[in-house]
């Protein structure tokens, strides 16, 4: 394959590129191609979509390889490459990339395991290295960096993908009886989007039994929809995007739209107590789940209409009968049982969906405006209201370069825009922006826009237009690909999210920046850290901050580079907790954050939850060891 610079082919051409001797692959997309949903192994998202870099007319530029996200456009992203170098204060070389590596061979499964699995769930067993590597890693930095640099630790011996609840139970039964009752461990995995090492196998020293990953995506059907009662029963392995499409056929929506919805699953949302971008209208996952079915080594656990013998396709929204099963399963991170299905709330499809954006002179004024939005009655708030700081706004502007057309008219428009903002006292170097999504019937949306407009006028915000709001919402799905583009050039980055009370929210982000900068200097890392923040969720009592940290690790060995970032990240999380934030708003705890969990709950509660697991799973067949059930969660 010949990788040639953009200019060598005369730019983007219409139709198919002219044939030439040898095998030639153009780096830039030249025409609309069919998108494929084959997922990458050691990158976020889909194989046909990633950011790449090359020289264009002598200048370094980046571009995305597919048109999956229309907001990114087709043109080379010169400003994105410049932004990386400027923000990190390091020179980057387009050709100095982390080498691509072949998929390594993994050790053979434990003796006799394949036969046992094939007998329990015939036709559902995968033993190849790629399936095992995929199931044993999430998309947190540590997992992907180790995979990219082939710092291989322990991976599952096998992957099983059941398609019925009975097959799930058969697998658990086989796990208990294997090797004369010594058993093997099972770790459920859904869309593989966790960022807390939740699907990573425990080390041999912690648990020497064989490990089997249970791929839940075989259970991915919408079992029934009752639009009259506003409820639906759905299998846990369905992805967010497939769920949205399936429910649309019934004229309803669940409204759950996390950034990861293309890949993440209903079961994963429940297991991590997830949240979505439209929480203001539809709620968090705990507001949506009415009933759940859990398969444990001792059998099925259900409540009310979770009984498969129940003929009525409906659910009871609330009942005063014992502790609710959903409350005990939400946040369990695969350690109490296998979530196979749930009954959830659904609502009619909105008649109207409209986008808008607002620009503020700086973060502080944007954050003050967000506080006023949070004071509004819930029914008047937009479905989504997200504030991005100046660094994230500049990143968004750099990404939009790919969709901008060249020419005098477009240059003039950009100049007029900048001049208008300057007259209003707004500099794009300091500005913050809010993206808005209004959803509902026409009367609802009109009323929401009217009330929001009043707050914009009082705060001195400047309307940025519907196109900016729509592009901002779409870019949310594409921005995750940037993390792996950075890894190509040894730039390590990760996101941190927390909910903070309004009374202390102004203290958290400055505390995080100070802690990261101090640790960066202490570790003597190259350049400076890139840090960015957005406010993504609004509650009556507080807001959610979603923070990004990136560092350059050029010159460091892969293991040393990861250790340095983990030290930086730990300092940031401690700063969050000390300033009044929570350990996690919606990503969960997993193994990554488990050591900090004792600071957030009493030892008595931790032990009670461990005893609860013992009642459901006395042999620890559900062996993920996440959160409360990890080896580091019990305070010394």
N, C-alpha and C positions, 0 to 999 in steps of 0.2 A: 504494500500500500504506500503510495506517495502522498505525504502530507505537504501540500504546497501553500504558500501565502496567498491570501485573498486576491491581491493584485495580480498574481501570476495568471489568473484565469479571467482577468478583465472584469472583476466584480460579479454581482449577481446577474444571471441571465434568465430570460424567459424560456420555458420548456426544458428539455433535457440537455445536460452539458454535452459538448461535442466529444465524441469518442477519441481517444488517443492511445498510442501504444502502451502496453503494460496495464497494470491495475491501478486506477487512480480514484481516490476518495476525496471529494471536496470537503473542506472543513465547515463551510457555511451552508446552511440549507438553501437550496436553489429553487425549490417549488414545494407545493403542498404535497406531503407524503402521508400515507396512512399511519396513524398512531397505533402503537402496539403496547399492550399492558403488561409486557414481561418486565418483572422487577429486577433492579440491580442487586448484586450481592453485597458489594462493599461501598456502595454509595446510596444516598437517599433516592427514593422514587423509582422511575422507570428507566430502562436501559437506553431508550431512544432520546432521553432528555438529560443533558448535563451542560454545564458551562465549560468552554474550552478557550484557550488563548493562542494567538498567533500574531505575527507582524502583518499589518495592513498598510501598504504604501510606506513602509519603513517605521511605522508606529505600532507599539503593542496595543492590542485590543482583545476584548473578550466577546463571546457570543454564545447564546444557547443553541443547542443542536436540533431542536424541534419547534414546531409551532403549537405545542400543547397549551401554552399560556400566551394568548394573543396580546396581552398587555406588554409583553417583552419585545415584540416586533422581530425584525429580521436584520437590522443594521448592526455593524460592529459597535461594541461598547467601549469607546476610548476612555470615557470619563470614569467607568467602573474600575479599569486597571489603574488609572491615575489616583482614584480615591483610595484604593488598597494601599498604594505606596505612601500617599500623603498621611493617611490616618495612622499607619503603623510606623512611619518614619524609617522605613527600610527600603533599599533598592531591591527590586524583584526582577528576575530574569525569566522571560517567557519559556526558555528551553530548559531551565533548571528545575525539572519536575520530579516528584516522587515517582519512582519507576512502577509500572504496572507489573504485577506478579501473577504467575499461574496459580490456579486453585490447588492447594496442597492436598496430598493424600492424608487421610486420618487413620488412626489405628483401627483394626478390625473390631467389631462389636464384641462384647463379653461372650464367653463360651455359652452356647445354647440359647442365647437371647433371641436370635432370629427365628428359630423354630417355635419358641413360646409365643412370640408376637404374631407370627403367621398363623398359628393355630387359633389364637384368640380373636384376631381381626384380619382374616385372610384378604389379601389383595390391597391392604392399606399401609404396608410397611415400606419405608424408604431408608436405604442404607448408604447411598452415595454421599460423597464428601460435601458437595454443594448444598444438598438438602440439610445436612447436619450442621454445617457452618451457618447457614441461613437461620435455622431454628434456634441455634445457641447464641445468637447475638441480637441485640436491639439496635437502635440508631443513636444511642448516646455516643459522645465523643470517644470515651474509653473503648467501647466495643468496636466501633468502626476503625479507629486508629490502629488498634491491635490487629484487626483483620487486614487493613491496608498494608501494614508493615510486617505482617505474618509473625507477630508475637503471639503465637497460638498457646492458649492455656487448655482448659478442659472443654470438650464439646460433647453433645449427647451421643450415645452409642447408636441410636436409631431415632427415626421420626415416624410417627403413626398419624394418619389422617382419617379419623372415623367419619362416617356419614350419618350415623344414627345414635340416639342416646343409649341404645342397647349395646352398641359397640364400645362406647365410652365406659360403660359399666363392666363389660367383659375385659377391657384393658386394665382397669383398676383391680379386678379380681385376679387377673394373671400376675399383676405386680405384687400382690400379697403372697401368692403361693410360689413364686419363682425361687429357685435355689433353696428348696426345703424350708421356705418361710422367711429367708433372709430378705427376699424381695428386691425390687428395683424402684428407683425414684421416678416420678412423673412431673414434668414441668409444662403447663399449658402455654401455648403461644398463639397469638392471633395475627394481627397485621404487622407485627415486628416493629412497631413504631415507638416502643418504650425507650425512654432516655435515662433510665435508672439502673441498667444492667439487671433488670428483673428476670430475664429469661436465660441469664448466664448460669451455667452449671456450678454448683459448689465444688470446691477443690476436693481431691481425693482424700486429703487429710481431714476434711470436715465430714465428708460422706463418701465412703469407698464403694457403695453399691453402684451398679450400672445406672445410667440416666437415660430416660426416654422423653423426647419432646412430643407433646400432643398438639398437633396442628389443627386448630379448631375451624379452619376455613371450609372443611367439608360439611359443616352444619351451617348452612347459609340461606335458609329459606324464610320467607314471610309465610307463617303457617295460616294465619287468618287476620282479617281486618274487620272491625266493627265500627264503621264510620258514625253510626248513630250514637253510640256510647263514647266514641272518641278513644278507642283502645285497639291495640293490635298485639298479636303474639308472634315473636320473631326469634329465630335461632341466633345463637350468640356469635357465630363465625362470620356473619355478613359484614361487609365493609360499609363504611359510611356512605360512599357514593352509590353503591348498589342498593342500599337501603333507601336512599333518597329517590332513586329512579323507580324502585318497586312500589313504594308508597304513593308516588305521584300517579301511578296507574289507577289507584283507588281514590284519587282526589284529595289526599291528605299528606301531611308531613309530620315528622317527629321534631324537626327544627334543630336537631343537634348537628352543628357544623364546626368541629374543631379544625385547627390548621391541618391536621393529619388525616382528614376524612376520606381522602382517596384510598388510603391503605388501612387505617385503624378500624377496629371491629366493635360491634355492640358489646361483646363480652369484655373486651379490653377497657372500654369506657366504664363499665360497671366495676371492674376489678380495680381500677385506679381512681374512682370518683372523679371522672373527667368533667370538663366544661367545654362549652362551645362559643363561637363568636357571636351568636345571637341569643345569649343567655337572658338578656333583658326582656325578650319576648317569650321565650320558651322554657327558661329555667336551666339549671344544671342537670346532670344525669340523675341525681337523687330526686329531683322534682318530676322526672319523667317515668321512672321505673315504679310500677305498682306491684308486680309479683315476679318471682324469679324461681327457676328450677336449678338445683345444685346436685350434682352426682358426687357422692363420696364413697370411700371404701365400704361403708356400711349400707349403702343404698341411696335412693333419691330423697332429697329434702325439698319439701314444697309447703305451701300455705294456700288456703282458700282455693282459688281457681287454677292454681298451679298443678292440681291433681289431673293427670292425663285422663282419668275416667270421667271427669266433669264434661258434660255435654254442652253447657252454655259457653259460647264464645264471647265472653265479656270479663269484666273484672270489677271489684269493689274498690273504689278510690280510697276509702279509709275505713278501718274497723278497730275497735278497742278490744283486741283479743291477743294478748301476749305481746312480746317484742316482735316487731315486724321483721320478717326474714330479709327483705332487701337491705335494711339497715345493718344487718350483720354481715352481709356479703359485700356491700359497697366498700371498696378500699381493701379487700382481702388479698389482692395481688396474687391469685392463684394458689394460695396456701391452705384454704379451707375445703375446697372442692372444685369441681369443674362446672362452671356456669354453662348450661346447654341452651337455655332459652329464657326469655323474659316477656312479660306483658307490659307494654309501655303506653303512655299517653300519646295520642296523635291529634292533630288539629287540621281543619280544612286548609287547603292551599291558599296562600294569600292572593287577593285579587290584584294587589299592587305591590311592586318592589321598586323602590327608587333609591338612588345613590346621591351623595352630596359630599362636599369637603369644605373645611374652614381652615384658614391660615391665621396664626397668632404670631405676634412679634417674638415670643420666646416661650420656653417650656413652662415657666412659672405662671404666665398668664393663661396658657392653655390648660394647665392643671387646675387653676382656680375656676375656669369655665366648666371643666369636667365635674368639679365639686358641685356647682350649681345644677348641672344636669342630674346628678345623683339625688338632689333634693326634690326633684319633680316627682309627682305621683307616677307609679310604675307604668301605668297605661299611656303616659305621655312621652316616655322615653323612646328613643329609636331602638330598633332591634339590635343594632350594633353601633357602638360609639367608641372609637379607638384613637388615642392621641399618640403621635410619634414625635420624638425629639429631633433636634436639628441634624444629628448624625444620620438618623434613620431616614429623614426627609431627603438629605443629600444622596443617600443610597438609592432611594426610590427614584429621584431625578436621574441618577446615573443609569439605572435600569431602563428608564423610559426613553433614553437616547435611542435604543433599538427600534422604537416605534415612531420616532420623529422623522419627518421627511426633510430632505435638504432643500436648499433654495433660498432665494432672497426673501420671499413672502414669509416663510416659516422662521427665518432669522429675525425678520422685522417683528413678527408676533412675539417671539421670545424676548426681544429687547423692550417692546412695549409693556409686556407683563412685568419685567424686572423694574422698569421705570415707574409703573403704577404702584407696585409694592413699596418701592423706595419712597414715593410721595406719601404713602400711608405709614411711613416709619418702620417698614419691615425689610430686614435683610435676610436673604436666603441662607446666609452663614449662621444665623441665630434663630431663624424661624422654626416654629413647631406647627404641625398640621393635624387636623382631626378628619378621619374618614367616617362617614355616616351611612347606615343602611336603614331605610324606613320600610316597614312591611306591615300589611294588613289590608283592610278594605279601604276604599277611597276616602271615606269620612275620617277614619283613624289616621291615615297618613297625612291628610290635609291638616288635621288638628295638631299632630305631632310637629309637622314642619312649621306651623304658625307659632307654636310655643317655643320651639328651638330658635326660631328667627329672633324672637324677643331677647333671648339670652345672648345671641351672637351680637345683636346691636348694642346691648348694655356693656358687653365685654370688649367691644371694639374689634371683633374678629372680622375677617374678610372672606367672603364666600369664594371658594376655589373652583366650584363647578362640579357638575355631575360626573364628567369624564374622569376627573381626578379621584372622586370617591370610588367609582367602579374599578379603576385601575389599582387603587390602593388595596381594595378587598381581594382582587385577583392575585396581586403580587404576594399576598400572604402565603399562597400555596406554592409559589415559585421560589421564595426566599430561602427555603430549606436547602435547595440545591447549591446555594452559595457556600455553605459550610464545607461541602466536599470539594468544591473548586479551590477553596482556601487550602485544604489538606494537600492538594496537588503541589502546592508551593510551601508546604510545611507551616502553614498558618493554622493554628489550633484554635477552635472557638466552640462556645457552648452557650445555651440560654439558661437563665434562672428565672423562676416566676414565684411570686409571693403575693399574699393579700395583706394589706396594712390598714389599720384604723385611720380615719381621716385626721385624727388629732396628731398623728406622728408620721404621716405619709411623706411629708416634705423632708424628713430626716434620713430616709432609707437610701435613696439613690446617691446623695452626697457621701454617705457613710460607705457605701459599696465602692464608689470611685476612689475614695481615699485609701481604703483597704487594699484594693487591687493595685493601685499605683505604688503604694509602699512595698507590697510584696514583690512587684515587678522589679523595683530597684534593688531590693534585697537579693533577689535571685540573679541579678545582672543579666537579664535577658536582652536580646537585641531590640533596638527601637523603643517604641512605647506601646502600651495596650490600646486597642480600639474598644470603646465602650459606647453602648447605645441603649436607650430605654424607650418603652412605650407603655401607656396605660390602656389596658385592654378590657377591663370589666368594671362596672360600677355597681356598688351595693349601697344600701342606706347607711351602713356603718363603716364602710371603707372602700378602697379601690385596689385593683390588681396591677402590679408592676411586672412587666416582662422585660428582662434585661439581657443584653448580649455582651459577651466578653471575647476578644480575640487577641492572640499574641503570635508573633513570629518566632519560630524556634530553629531558624537556619543555623547549622553548625552543631546542633545537638543530636546525639544518638536518639532513635525513636523512643526507647524506654525512658531516657532522661527527660526528653521533651514532654512526654505524658505526665511524668511525675511532677515536673515544674508546673504544668497547667493545673493538675489536681491540687497542688499547694495553693495556687492562686484562687481556684474555685472554692476551696475550703475557707479561705480567708473571707471571700465574698459572702458565703452562706452564714458564717459566724456574724459578719457585720449586719446582715439582714435580721437575724434573730435578736441581736443586741439592740437594734434600732426599733424593734417592735413588730417585725414581720413574721409570717408563719413559715414553716419549713417547706411547704409546698401547697399551692392553691389547686393545681389540677394534674400535675405530672406523677404524683405518687411518691413513694419512698424507695421501693426496691432495695437493692443492696447499696447503692451509691450514697444514699442519705441516712441509712439506718443508724450509723454511729452517732448522729445528732438527735435521733428520736428521743432518747431519755431526757433531753432538755425540755421536751414538749408534753410529756405525760408521766404520771406517777408510776413507780415500780409495781404498785398494787394492780393498776389497770393492765400493765404489760403482762403480769403473771396471770391475771384473769383471762386475757385473750389467749394466752398460751394454753391454759387449761381447757378453754373452749375448743381449740384445735385438737387437743388430746382426746376429747370426747368424740369428735367427728373422724379423726384420722390418727388413731393411737400408734400406728407404725410409721408415721410420717411418710406415707406414700406420696403425698403432695409435697415435693421436696425442694421447692424453689428457694425457701428461706429468705423471703423478702420482708421488709418492714419490721413489725413487731416480732416476727418469727425468725428473724436473722440472728446470727451468732453475736452481733454487736449491739443489739437493741436493748438488752437488759443492762441497766446501770450497775456498775460495780459497787 
